[in-house]
Amino acid sequence: MTSSKHFPPRRRLLGGAVAAMGGLLVPFASEAQPEAAAAARFMIGPQDFMLDGKPIQIRCGEMHFARVPREYWRHRLQALKAMGLNTVCAYLFWNYHEWREQQYDWAGQRDAAEFCRIAQQEGLWVILRPGPYACAEWEMGGLPWWLLKQPGDAFLRSSDERFTKPVNRWLQQVGKVLGPLQITQGGPILMVQVENEYGFFGTDLEYMRAMRQALLDAGFNVPLFQCNPTNAIAKSHIPGLFQVANFGSDPQGGFAALAAVQTGPKMCGEYYSGWFDTWGAPHRKGDATNAVADIKAMLAANGSFSLYMAHGGTSFGLWGGCDRPFRPDTSSYDYDAPISEAGWMGEKFQAYRAGIAPFLRPDETLPTPPPRQRVMAIPAFTFKQSASVLDNLPAQVIRDRTPRAIEHYDISRGLIAYTVTLPAGAAGVLEVAKLRDLAWVHLDGKEIGTMDTRYRRVKIDVPARAAPARLDILVYTIARVNFGMEVHDRKGLQGPVSYTPRNGTPLVLENWEIRAIDFDADGSLPPLQWRRGRSKGAAFWRATFDVSQCADTFLDMSSWGQGIVWVNGKCLGRYWSIGPTQTMYLPGPWLKRGRNDIVVLDLTGPRSASIAGLATPILDQLHPERDLARPPSKVRPQLAGLAPVHSGAFAPGAKVQEVRWGRPARGRYLCLEALDAHDGKPSAAIAELALADAQGQPLNQTSWTIAYASSEEVRKEDGSALNAINGQATDYWHTAWSGPGSAASYPHRLIIDLGQSVEIGGIRYTPRQGPDTVTGRIRNFHIYVGDQLVSED
């Protein structure tokens, strides 16, 4: 795609447009921008994006090539085009291409250049988002785990050389691979993003300038841009770097926030067509009617957009991420997008297509959507061989006085067994200082309990022993947090580990042996010794099944517990029968006519060791009764006689509100006690509650959890209390309104356990988002802070 056209002299600014800042107009590209950009076919004009001298509205859709089988890239891109889009937005996940330091992989499924070439062949432009940070519900937000070998919790996404040096190496690689595919060199790449939503994370503008310069140094000479949520645009704005806004509603508000910092075309960088799912929470959906209305409004206002997601796909392998503070994402990344996980195009697709059609240029026509890929059912087959995890650990032993994060041992992720001798003695309590993520504890080969980082459940009761006993703790790492400061998510058992006999003195357990099954980049299977029949506890299972055709199917995992599936050596991802996803998408191209091999890792044991392939997925069935056993919480508020550190009233509406109190308060717990609601109804809701220190800086939420919630709605919607501290303003804690507890009325209380005593100077409260008719927006409230706001009587 080349052209001999040139822009009139009045448009030949460096990068095209100008940004308003402090009453001054400055070009979007600095003087360091290569001169070639001035003659590019694509430019950012004062009011429009310009392609070959003519205005163009960017109608973009997000699709991650890593989440789509390579054999289906063309099919999905054709579907985007048929929906009325002219551009595809593509993330690069740094850790997907550099899982081991300075070992780069751009082949096969990772061939980003080929993906861009296919997009160009299908008549689509490309917007590239190379990171270094992506988020995207991807393992560690796309950052490589090996960065965590470095000490400290504040160097990621900062100007620290421990981060910027490997970032520069990465972006140089990106430039070598994808630089030749820029529109300035005849390729499809129109724009390249600098970092991702940094305004939510930090305020270091020098860091953002360094990231921009790294892309320039890597040879990118197309327009560069940054994206941020509407409320963070001003915070990270850099004159000369084009901004787009991310939102899922209120396009007028989003475009107004852009106009406050720059003059230029209006664009939504991420318009949310749905939302992602986390294990144990209801399946999330997006409203097509409202979305189409917003898309029409953006196009009518001469705006551009990118749908997040146009096609979500699947987080194959072990690439799915984790919401904060710790809510692992499902392997299905269906996202309720207009093009489903398996590439199906239904009513939502047709609604989007019909909404976009009136805004096509006179020379554009909508192509016919590609046909649906073949789907088949597979009769149930039985697993007759198994291999115990504990019996198949590698021979290599790591010895350490006390357990440390697995990154310290050069272990990336997987199953880690920790072994120590527990001396004879009375019954007592075993306690771990920190655990990431789940653990099964065995004493002399018998399981005695589990630990669970979701609820900071790191204590278990241990029976008396007449002789020294072998203590084994098997840890399963699920996923690293991909959002917020919590991306510093080191895994494994992290000491000290102590044992306290009843009425005795705590004993720190030392001299541990550590063995690990490292699943590495693509979930590689270890060598296994198989036996017929059922193995005890966590185990791998093996079977074969026959098919006469290679068509898509959905493996029904509802009779299994929790673990990972491999078919013909390819890792399909994680499953967990607590739901909402009960099936695993198996693409047809990954099957073979005739006999196929399947291996399942199940950590809790299947109820029935058989699997069938279904013709339709199950994305919305919750089974909390299948979760790890958890004793009922005995935690109760203990506020009697305490004076609140602050009392006040929140303003009505959906705007974020800052609350500061005159003198900072110190404590391990913070309680927000809601007294009534603006709508006079009995429900309370909070989209997000963040805390600030005495200087107004946000507090790190890595160790936070919910100590107590007066009630939470988990039956008819995802109103769980953890939503109030996960950093996502699009979901919310909502007090129960169906089933037991639905009659509860004010006051409502939410108590956050911060993990340690800290100084708190204020809160940032985000009301439940949406129209003024939503329930639960709090009016009057009290705030309590202290070290003993709860009891466990």
C-alpha positions in Angstrom: 0.0 0.0 0.0 1.9 3.0 -1.3 1.0 6.4 -2.6 2.6 9.3 -4.4 0.2 11.8 -2.9 1.6 14.6 -0.7 -0.1 16.8 1.9 -0.6 20.5 1.4 2.1 22.5 3.2 -0.3 23.7 5.9 -0.7 20.1 7.1 3.0 19.3 7.1 3.5 19.7 10.8 5.8 17.2 12.5 3.1 14.6 13.3 0.3 16.7 11.9 -1.8 18.2 14.7 -1.3 20.5 17.7 -2.1 20.0 21.3 -3.5 22.6 23.7 -1.6 22.9 27.0 -1.5 25.9 29.2 -2.9 28.1 26.5 0.0 27.1 24.1 -0.2 25.1 20.9 2.5 22.4 20.6 3.0 19.8 17.8 2.1 16.2 18.7 5.6 15.1 17.6 8.7 16.5 19.1 11.6 17.9 17.0 13.3 14.5 17.5 10.6 12.9 15.3 12.3 11.6 12.1 11.6 13.8 9.1 10.1 10.9 7.2 7.0 11.2 9.4 6.2 14.6 7.8 5.7 12.9 4.4 3.8 9.9 5.8 0.6 8.8 4.2 -1.1 8.8 7.6 -1.1 11.9 9.9 -3.0 13.3 12.8 -4.6 16.6 11.6 -6.1 19.4 13.6 -9.6 17.8 13.5 -9.2 14.6 11.6 -7.0 11.6 11.1 -5.7 12.0 7.5 -5.0 9.2 5.1 -3.6 10.1 1.7 -4.7 13.7 2.3 -8.3 12.8 3.1 -10.0 12.5 6.5 -10.6 9.0 7.8 -12.5 7.8 10.8 -10.8 4.9 12.5 -13.3 2.1 13.1 -11.1 -0.3 15.0 -11.5 -3.6 16.9 -9.2 -5.2 19.4 -8.1 -8.8 18.6 -5.1 -10.5 20.2 -3.3 -12.9 17.8 -1.9 -14.8 20.9 -5.5 -15.6 21.9 -6.6 -16.9 18.4 -5.2 -20.1 16.8 -2.9 -19.0 13.9 -5.0 -21.1 11.5 -8.0 -18.8 12.3 -6.3 -15.4 12.1 -7.7 -14.7 8.6 -11.2 -15.9 9.5 -11.4 -13.6 12.5 -9.9 -10.6 10.6 -12.5 -11.2 7.9 -15.2 -11.1 10.5 -13.9 -7.8 11.8 -14.0 -6.4 8.3 -17.5 -7.6 7.8 -18.7 -5.9 11.0 -17.8 -2.6 9.5 -14.3 -2.1 10.9 -11.3 -0.8 8.9 -8.6 -1.3 11.5 -7.5 -4.0 14.0 -5.8 -3.1 17.2 -3.1 -5.6 18.3 -1.3 -5.9 21.6 2.2 -7.4 21.8 2.7 -9.2 25.1 6.3 -8.8 26.0 6.5 -12.0 28.1 4.9 -14.0 25.3 7.9 -13.2 23.1 10.7 -13.1 25.8 9.7 -15.6 28.5 13.4 -16.2 29.3 15.6 -13.2 29.3 17.0 -12.2 25.9 15.5 -15.3 24.3 13.1 -13.9 21.7 10.5 -15.9 19.9 8.5 -14.6 16.9 7.7 -17.9 15.2 4.5 -19.8 14.6 1.7 -18.6 16.9 4.0 -15.7 17.9 4.5 -14.4 14.3 3.2 -10.9 14.8 4.5 -9.7 11.5 2.5 -12.4 9.6 -0.6 -11.3 11.6 -0.1 -7.8 10.4 0.5 -8.9 6.8 -2.8 -11.0 6.8 -4.7 -7.9 8.2 -3.3 -5.9 5.3 -4.3 -8.5 2.8 -7.9 -8.4 4.2 -8.0 -4.6 3.8 -7.5 -3.7 7.5 -5.1 -1.1 9.0 -3.2 -2.0 12.2 -2.8 0.0 15.4 0.1 -1.6 17.3 0.3 -1.7 21.1 3.8 -3.0 22.0 3.8 -2.3 25.8 6.0 -2.8 27.7 2.9 -3.1 29.9 -0.4 -4.2 28.4 -2.8 -5.3 31.2 -5.3 -7.2 29.0 -6.1 -9.8 31.6 -2.8 -11.4 30.6 -0.1 -13.0 32.8 1.5 -10.1 34.8 0.1 -7.6 32.3 2.6 -8.8 29.7 5.6 -8.0 31.8 8.2 -10.9 32.0 8.3 -12.8 35.3 12.1 -12.7 35.3 12.0 -9.0 36.2 10.9 -10.1 39.6 14.3 -11.7 40.3 15.3 -8.1 41.1 14.6 -7.0 44.7 12.0 -4.4 45.6 8.4 -3.5 44.8 8.6 -0.2 43.1 10.8 -0.5 40.0 8.3 -1.9 37.5 6.9 0.7 35.1 9.4 3.3 36.4 12.5 5.1 35.3 14.6 2.6 37.3 17.4 1.1 35.1 16.4 -2.4 36.2 13.2 -1.8 34.2 14.2 0.6 31.4 17.2 -1.3 30.3 15.3 -4.6 29.4 12.4 -2.5 28.0 14.8 -0.7 25.6 16.1 -4.1 24.5 12.5 -5.3 23.9 11.4 -2.3 21.9 14.5 -2.6 19.8 13.4 -6.1 18.9 9.9 -4.9 18.2 11.3 -2.3 15.8 13.4 -4.9 13.9 10.4 -7.2 13.5 7.5 -4.8 13.0 9.2 -1.5 12.0 9.2 -2.6 8.3 5.4 -2.9 8.4 4.7 0.7 9.2 2.6 2.7 6.7 5.7 4.8 6.1 7.3 1.7 4.5 4.2 0.4 2.7 2.8 -1.7 5.6 -0.5 -1.5 7.5 0.6 0.0 10.9 -0.9 3.4 11.2 0.0 4.3 14.9 1.9 2.9 17.8 1.0 3.2 21.4 3.4 4.4 24.1 3.0 2.2 27.3 -0.7 1.6 28.4 -3.0 3.5 30.7 -0.1 4.8 32.7 -2.3 7.6 34.1 -4.0 5.0 36.2 -0.7 3.7 37.6 1.6 6.7 38.1 2.5 10.3 37.4 6.2 10.1 36.3 6.0 12.0 33.0 9.8 11.5 32.5 9.1 7.8 32.4 6.5 8.3 29.7 8.9 10.5 27.7 11.5 7.8 28.0 9.1 5.2 26.7 8.2 7.5 23.8 11.8 8.0 23.0 12.5 4.3 23.1 10.0 3.7 20.3 11.5 6.5 18.3 15.0 5.0 18.8 13.5 1.6 17.7 12.7 3.2 14.3 9.0 3.9 14.6 8.1 7.0 12.6 4.4 6.8 12.4 2.3 8.8 14.9 2.7 7.7 18.5 -0.1 8.0 21.1 -1.1 7.1 24.6 -4.4 5.9 26.0 -5.9 6.5 29.5 -9.2 6.2 31.3 -11.2 9.4 31.1 -10.4 10.4 34.7 -6.7 9.9 34.2 -6.1 11.8 30.9 -4.9 15.0 32.4 -2.7 13.3 35.0 -0.3 11.7 32.4 -0.7 14.1 29.5 2.5 15.0 27.7 2.4 17.9 25.2 3.3 16.5 21.8 2.0 12.9 22.5 -1.5 12.3 21.2 -4.1 11.1 23.7 -7.1 8.8 23.2 -9.6 8.1 26.0 -10.8 4.7 27.2 -14.4 4.3 28.4 -17.4 2.1 28.2 -20.1 4.7 28.3 -20.6 8.5 28.0 -18.7 9.3 24.8 -19.4 13.0 25.2 -17.6 13.0 28.6 -14.7 11.1 27.2 -14.3 13.4 24.2 -14.6 16.4 26.5 -11.8 15.2 28.7 -9.6 14.9 25.5 -10.5 18.4 24.4 -9.4 19.8 27.7 -5.8 18.8 27.1 -5.4 18.8 23.3 -6.7 19.9 19.9 -7.1 17.1 17.5 -9.3 14.3 16.4 -11.5 12.6 19.0 -10.9 8.9 19.6 -11.9 6.2 22.1 -8.9 3.9 22.5 -10.9 1.2 24.3 -14.7 1.1 24.1 -15.8 -1.9 26.2 -18.2 -4.2 24.4 -18.4 -6.5 27.3 -16.1 -7.6 30.2 -13.9 -10.4 31.3 -14.7 -13.2 33.7 -13.0 -14.3 36.9 -13.2 -17.7 38.5 -16.1 -17.9 41.0 -17.9 -14.9 39.7 -21.0 -14.7 37.4 -20.4 -14.5 33.6 -20.2 -10.8 32.5 -22.1 -9.4 29.6 -22.2 -6.0 27.7 -25.4 -4.3 26.6 -25.5 -4.2 22.8 -28.3 -1.5 22.6 -26.3 1.0 24.7 -23.0 0.1 22.9 -24.5 0.6 19.4 -26.0 4.0 20.5 -22.5 5.0 21.8 -20.8 3.9 18.6 -23.3 5.9 16.5 -22.8 8.9 18.8 -19.0 8.7 18.4 -19.2 8.4 14.6 -21.8 11.2 14.3 -19.4 13.4 16.3 -16.6 12.7 13.8 -15.0 10.5 16.4 -13.0 7.3 16.0 -13.0 4.2 18.3 -11.5 0.8 19.0 -13.8 -1.9 20.4 -12.3 -3.7 23.3 -12.9 -6.5 22.5 -14.2 -7.0 18.9 -13.1 -10.7 19.3 -11.8 -11.9 22.7 -10.7 -15.4 22.0 -9.0 -17.7 24.6 -6.1 -17.3 27.0 -4.6 -20.6 25.8 -1.7 -22.1 27.8 -1.2 -20.5 31.1 -1.4 -16.9 29.8 -4.6 -15.8 31.6 -4.0 -13.0 34.1 -5.4 -12.2 37.5 -7.5 -9.3 38.8 -6.4 -7.6 42.0 -6.1 -8.2 44.9 -6.3 -11.9 43.7 -9.1 -13.0 41.4 -7.7 -15.2 38.6 -9.3 -14.8 35.2 -10.9 -17.6 33.3 -9.2 -19.1 30.3 -12.2 -18.2 28.2 -11.7 -14.6 27.0 -15.0 -14.5 25.3 -15.6 -11.0 26.7 -19.2 -11.2 25.4 -17.6 -9.6 22.4 -19.6 -9.3 19.1 -17.4 -12.1 17.7 -17.5 -14.9 20.2 -14.6 -17.0 21.7 -15.0 -19.5 18.8 -15.5 -16.8 16.2 -19.3 -17.0 16.0 -21.2 -14.0 14.8 -24.7 -13.7 16.3 -27.2 -11.0 17.3 -24.6 -8.7 18.9 -22.4 -8.8 15.8 -25.4 -8.0 13.6 -26.4 -5.1 15.9 -22.9 -3.6 15.7 -22.8 -4.1 11.9 -26.2 -2.4 11.4 -25.1 0.5 13.7 -21.9 1.1 11.8 -23.3 0.7 8.2 -24.8 4.2 7.9 -21.4 5.8 8.6 -19.5 4.0 5.8 -17.9 6.2 3.1 -19.7 6.2 -0.3 -16.9 4.0 -1.7 -17.2 1.4 1.1 -19.4 -1.7 1.2 -19.7 -4.3 4.0 -18.4 -7.7 2.9 -20.4 -10.9 3.6 -19.4 -12.3 7.0 -17.2 -15.5 6.7 -19.0 -18.8 7.4 -18.8 -20.2 10.9 -16.1 -22.8 11.5 -17.4 -26.4 11.7 -18.4 -27.6 15.2 -18.8 -31.1 16.5 -19.7 -33.1 19.6 -17.4 -35.8 20.9 -18.8 -38.8 22.8 -17.7 -39.1 26.4 -14.4 -41.0 26.9 -12.9 -42.3 30.1 -9.4 -41.7 31.7 -7.8 -45.0 33.0 -4.3 -43.9 33.7 -3.0 -41.4 36.3 0.3 -40.1 37.7 0.5 -38.6 41.2 2.1 -35.1 41.3 4.0 -35.8 44.5 5.4 -39.1 43.0 6.5 -37.4 39.8 8.4 -34.4 41.1 11.8 -33.9 39.5 14.9 -35.3 41.2 16.6 -31.9 41.4 16.3 -30.5 44.9 16.7 -26.9 46.0 17.6 -26.5 49.6 17.0 -23.3 51.6 16.8 -22.3 55.2 13.4 -20.7 54.7 11.3 -20.6 51.5 11.6 -17.6 49.3 9.6 -16.5 46.2 10.0 -19.0 43.3 11.5 -16.3 41.0 14.6 -16.3 43.3 15.1 -20.0 42.3 14.6 -19.2 38.6 11.3 -21.0 38.6 8.7 -19.3 36.4 5.4 -20.9 37.4 3.9 -24.3 38.0 3.7 -26.8 40.9 6.2 -26.4 43.7 6.5 -28.9 46.6 8.1 -27.7 49.9 9.2 -30.4 52.4 10.4 -30.0 56.0 10.5 -32.2 59.1 8.0 -31.2 61.8 9.1 -32.3 65.2 7.0 -34.5 67.5 4.7 -32.6 69.7 1.2 -31.4 70.6 -1.4 -30.3 68.1 -1.1 -26.7 67.0 -1.3 -24.2 64.1 0.9 -24.0 61.0 1.1 -20.5 59.6 2.9 -19.1 56.5 3.9 -15.5 56.3 2.9 -15.3 52.6 1.4 -17.6 50.0 0.8 -17.2 46.3 -1.5 -18.9 45.2 -3.1 -22.2 46.5 -1.6 -24.9 48.6 -2.4 -28.5 49.8 -0.7 -29.5 53.0 0.2 -33.1 53.8 1.5 -34.7 57.0 3.2 -38.0 56.4 1.3 -38.3 53.1 -2.1 -37.5 54.5 -3.8 -34.2 53.4 -4.6 -32.1 56.5 -5.8 -28.9 54.9 -5.5 -26.2 52.2 -4.3 -22.7 52.1 -5.8 -20.0 49.8 -4.4 -16.6 49.0 -7.8 -15.3 47.8 -8.9 -15.1 51.5 -5.4 -14.8 53.0 -6.1 -18.2 54.5 -2.5 -19.2 55.5 -3.2 -21.0 58.7 -4.2 -24.7 59.2 -4.6 -26.9 62.3 -2.1 -29.7 62.6 -2.7 -32.8 64.8 -0.4 -34.1 67.5 2.5 -36.3 66.5 4.2 -39.0 68.6 7.3 -38.9 66.3 8.8 -36.4 63.8 6.7 -36.2 60.7 7.2 -35.2 57.1 5.4 -32.0 56.2 4.7 -31.4 52.5 3.1 -28.2 51.1 2.2 -28.4 47.4 1.7 -24.9 45.9 -0.1 -24.2 42.6 0.6 -20.9 41.0 -2.4 -19.8 39.0 -1.5 -16.4 37.5 0.2 -13.1 38.3 -1.8 -10.0 38.9 -2.0 -8.0 35.6 -3.3 -4.6 37.0 -2.1 -1.9 39.3 0.9 -1.8 41.6 0.2 -5.4 42.4 1.9 -6.6 39.3 4.9 -7.1 41.6 3.3 -10.6 42.2 6.0 -13.0 43.3 4.9 -16.5 43.7 5.2 -19.5 45.9 5.6 -20.1 49.6 7.4 -17.1 51.2 8.7 -17.6 54.7 9.0 -17.6 57.5 6.8 -20.7 58.2 6.0 -21.2 61.8 4.3 -23.9 63.9 2.7 -22.9 67.2 1.7 -25.8 69.6 -1.4 -25.1 71.6 -0.4 -23.1 74.6 3.2 -23.3 73.4 5.9 -21.1 71.9 6.0 -20.6 68.1 8.7 -22.6 66.3 10.1 -21.4 62.9 10.5 -24.3 60.6 13.8 -24.3 58.8 15.9 -26.4 56.3 13.4 -26.9 53.5 13.7 -29.1 50.4 12.0 -27.6 47.3 11.1 -29.4 44.1 9.3 -27.8 41.2 7.5 -28.7 38.0 8.1 -25.6 36.0 5.5 -25.3 33.2 7.6 -22.6 31.5 6.3 -20.5 28.6 3.7 -22.7 27.0 2.7 -25.1 29.8 5.2 -27.8 28.9 4.4 -31.3 30.4 7.0 -32.9 32.6 8.1 -36.6 32.1 5.5 -38.7 34.0 5.3 -42.3 35.3 1.8 -43.6 34.5 -0.2 -46.2 36.4 -3.6 -47.7 35.8 -6.3 -46.5 38.0 -6.8 -43.5 40.3 -3.9 -41.8 42.0 -4.3 -40.2 45.4 -4.6 -36.4 45.7 -3.2 -34.1 43.0 -2.6 -36.1 39.8 -2.2 -36.0 36.0 -4.6 -38.2 34.0 -4.2 -39.6 30.5 -6.6 -40.8 27.9 -7.1 -41.0 24.1 -10.1 -40.2 22.0 -10.9 -40.7 18.3 -12.5 -38.2 15.9 -13.4 -38.6 12.2 -13.1 -34.8 11.4 -11.1 -31.9 12.7 -13.8 -29.4 13.9 -14.1 -27.1 16.9 -15.5 -28.5 20.1 -15.9 -27.6 23.8 -14.5 -30.0 26.4 -17.0 -30.4 29.2 -14.9 -30.2 32.4 -17.8 -29.9 34.9 -17.1 -33.2 36.5 -13.5 -32.3 37.2 -12.0 -30.1 40.0 -9.3 -27.7 39.1 -6.3 -27.8 36.9 -4.9 -27.7 33.3 -5.7 -29.6 30.1 -3.3 -30.6 27.2 -4.5 -32.0 23.9 -1.9 -33.4 21.5 0.8 -31.5 23.5 -1.0 -28.1 23.2 -2.0 -26.5 26.5 -5.6 -25.4 26.3 -5.5 -23.5 29.6 -6.9 -23.7 33.1 -10.2 -25.0 34.2 -12.0 -24.7 37.5 -15.4 -26.3 38.1 -16.5 -23.4 40.4 -17.3 -21.6 37.1 -18.6 -19.6 35.5 -16.8 -21.4 32.6 -17.5 -25.1 32.6 -16.0 -25.9 29.1 -12.7 -25.5 27.3 -12.5 -24.4 23.7 -10.6 -26.9 21.6 -10.0 -25.6 18.1 -10.4 -28.0 15.2 -6.9 -27.4 13.7 -5.3 -28.7 16.9 -7.0 -32.1 16.4 -5.9 -35.0 14.3 -8.2 -37.4 12.3 -8.1 -40.6 14.2 -6.5 -40.9 17.7 -5.8 -37.9 19.9 -4.0 -37.7 23.2 -5.3 -35.8 26.2 -3.7 -35.1 29.6 -5.5 -33.5 32.5 -3.9 -32.1 35.7 -6.5 -32.2 38.5 -5.4 -30.9 41.8 -8.5 -31.9 43.8 -9.6 -35.1 42.0 -12.4 -35.5 39.5 -15.9 -36.6 40.5 -16.0 -38.6 37.3 -12.9 -39.2 35.2 -14.5 -38.7 31.8 -14.9 -35.9 29.3 -17.2 -35.2 26.4 -16.9 -32.6 23.7 -19.9 -30.3 23.4 -21.2 -28.4 20.4 -21.8 -25.3 22.5 -19.8 -23.7 25.3 -21.0 -23.4 28.9 -19.9 -19.9 30.1 -22.3 -19.1 32.9 -22.7 -21.8 35.5 -21.4 -21.1 39.0 -20.8 -23.9 41.5 -19.3 -22.4 44.7 -19.9 -25.7 46.5 -17.1 -27.2 44.4 -14.5 -24.7 45.7 -11.8 -25.5 48.3 -13.3 -26.2 51.7 -13.5 -23.0 53.7 -14.8 -22.8 57.3 -17.5 -20.2 57.8 -16.1 -16.8 58.7 -16.3 -15.9 62.4 -15.2 -12.3 61.7 -17.6 -9.7 63.1 -17.3 -5.9 63.3 -16.0 -4.5 66.6 -16.9 -0.8 66.4 -18.9 -0.3 69.7 -17.5 2.7 71.6 -15.2 3.7 68.8 -15.2 7.2 67.3 -15.0 7.5 63.5 -11.9 9.2 62.2 -14.2 11.0 59.7 -17.9 11.4 59.1 -19.4 13.0 56.0 -21.7 12.7 53.0 -20.8 11.7 49.4 -22.2 13.9 46.6 -24.8 12.4 44.3 -23.8 11.1 40.9 -21.1 8.9 39.5 -18.0 11.1 39.9 -15.0 10.0 41.8 -14.7 11.7 45.2 -11.7 12.4 47.3 -12.1 12.4 51.1 -9.3 13.6 53.4 -9.3 13.9 57.2 -7.3 16.4 59.1 -5.0 14.1 61.0 -3.8 10.8 59.5 -5.0 7.7 61.3 -3.0 4.4 61.7 -4.4 0.9 61.7 -4.5 -2.5 60.0 -8.2 -2.2 59.2 -10.4 0.5 57.6 -14.2 0.3 57.8 -16.6 2.3 55.6 -20.0 2.4 57.4 -22.7 3.5 55.0 -25.7 5.1 56.8 -28.1 5.7 53.9 -28.4 6.0 50.1 -29.2 8.9 47.8 -32.1 7.0 46.4 -33.6 6.1 49.8 -33.4 2.4 49.0 -31.9 -0.2 51.4 -29.0 -1.2 49.1 -25.3 0.0 49.2 -22.8 -0.3 46.4 -19.2 0.8 45.9 -17.4 0.6 42.5 -14.0 1.2 44.0 -12.4 2.2 47.3 -8.8 3.3 47.3 -6.7 4.7 50.2 -4.1 7.4 50.4 -1.3 8.0 52.8 -0.6 11.2 54.7 0.8 12.9 51.6 -2.1 11.9 49.4 -0.3 9.1 47.6 -2.2 5.8 46.9 -1.4 2.9 49.1 -0.2 -0.4 47.7 -3.0 -2.9 47.7 -1.0 -6.1 47.3 -1.8 -7.5 50.7 -5.3 -6.2 51.0 -8.4 -8.4 51.4 -11.9 -8.1 52.6 -12.1 -8.8 56.3 -15.9 -8.3 56.6 -18.9 -7.3 54.4 -22.3 -6.9 55.9 -23.6 -8.8 52.8 -22.8 -9.2 49.1 -24.9 -10.2 46.1 -23.4 -13.3 44.4 -26.4 -15.1 43.0 -28.0 -12.8 40.4 -25.0 -10.7 39.7 -21.3 -10.3 40.6 -21.7 -7.9 43.6 -18.9 -9.5 45.7 -17.1 -7.3 48.1 -13.7 -7.9 46.5 -15.0 -5.8 43.5 -14.6 -2.7 45.8 -10.8 -3.1 45.9 -9.9 -4.6 42.5 -9.2 -1.3 40.7 -12.0 -1.8 38.2 -14.6 1.0 38.3 -16.8 -1.0 35.9 -17.8 -3.5 38.5 -18.9 -3.0 42.1 -19.7 -4.4 45.6 -23.4 -4.5 46.0 -25.2 -5.6 49.2 -27.4 -8.7 48.8 -30.7 -8.3 47.1 -31.6 -11.9 46.2 -31.7 -14.9 48.4 -30.5 -15.0 52.1 -29.5 -11.6 53.4 -31.5 -9.7 50.8 -33.7 -8.0 53.4 -30.6 -6.3 55.0 -30.9 -2.6 55.3 -28.6 0.3 56.4 -26.2 0.6 58.0 -24.0 -1.4 55.7 -20.3 -2.1 56.5 -17.3 -2.9 54.5 -14.0 -3.6 56.4 -10.7 -3.9 54.5 -7.8 -5.8 56.0 -4.6 -4.0 54.8 -2.3 -6.8 55.9 -0.4 -4.6 58.3 -0.8 -1.4 60.2 -0.4 1.7 57.9 -1.0 5.4 58.1 -4.1 6.5 56.2 -4.9 10.1 55.3 -7.9 9.7 53.1 -9.9 7.6 50.7 -10.9 7.8 47.0 -14.5 6.7 46.6 -15.8 5.7 43.2 -19.6 5.3 43.2 -21.3 2.6 41.2 -21.1 3.8 37.6 -24.0 4.1 35.2 -27.2 6.3 35.0 -28.7 8.0 38.0 -31.2 5.2 38.3 -28.7 2.7 39.6 -29.1 1.5 43.2 -26.7 1.8 46.1 -25.0 5.2 45.8 -24.1 6.0 49.4 -24.9 9.4 51.0 -24.0 9.6 54.7 -21.1 7.6 56.0 -18.6 7.0 58.8 -14.9 6.0 58.4 -13.2 3.9 61.1 -9.4 3.1 61.2 -7.8 0.8 63.8 -5.9 -2.4 64.5 -8.9 -4.1 66.1 -12.0 -3.3 64.1 -13.0 -7.0 63.9 -13.2 -9.9 66.2 -13.3 -13.7 65.5 -15.5 -14.8 68.3 
